[in-house]
Amino acid sequence: MNGSDTFSPMFQITLNKMTRDMNFLGMFYIIIGAVYSLTIFGALLGIPLIISGLRLRESANSFTSYAASGDTFTLEQALDRQGKFFLIQKVLAIVAIVFLALSIILMIIFGVYWVQYFNQYNHYST
């Protein structure tokens, strides 16, 4: 008996939609990562995107295998790979937040410097 005999039709439909979306997004991350990796600085973001896209596609394949076989080991693999995808995405999100905070701090410092310079320039022109 295979897994598709024991799952409800709604489960099958949901799993099929989910794996299609995971495959699409995985390929999207791989392509975007490859484009980013065309530059050395971009590779710092591109390589993790490629790896996370691969993990997402591997997870989708494991979910498809699980639906066909019902093997719990395959389900564990699918969840493990999906977890690795989310870990990479979490790290990228934290890095993005840190860069955003640093850029805001630098804009504030630049703004204060610019206002002081502008005030000093106006003081000499009168």
KAKADA-V882456 format. One record per pair of residues at least 4 apart in sequence whose C-alpha atoms are under 6 Angstrom apart, sorted by the first residue. I is the first residue (numbers start at 1). J is the second residue. If there is no record, write none. Layout:
[[I	J] [I	J]]
This chain:
[[2	68] [2	69] [2	70] [3	67] [3	68] [3	69] [3	70] [4	67] [4	68] [11	15] [19	60] [22	26] [22	60] [23	57] [26	53] [26	56] [26	57] [29	33] [29	49] [29	50] [29	53] [30	50] [30	53] [33	46] [33	47] [33	49] [33	50] [36	42] [36	43] [36	46] [37	42] [37	43] [37	46] [42	46] [43	47] [52	85] [55	81] [55	85] [56	82] [56	85] [59	78] [59	81] [59	82] [62	74] [62	78] [63	78] [66	70] [66	71] [66	74] [66	75] [76	80] [79	83] [86	90] [106	110] [107	111] [110	114] [114	118]]
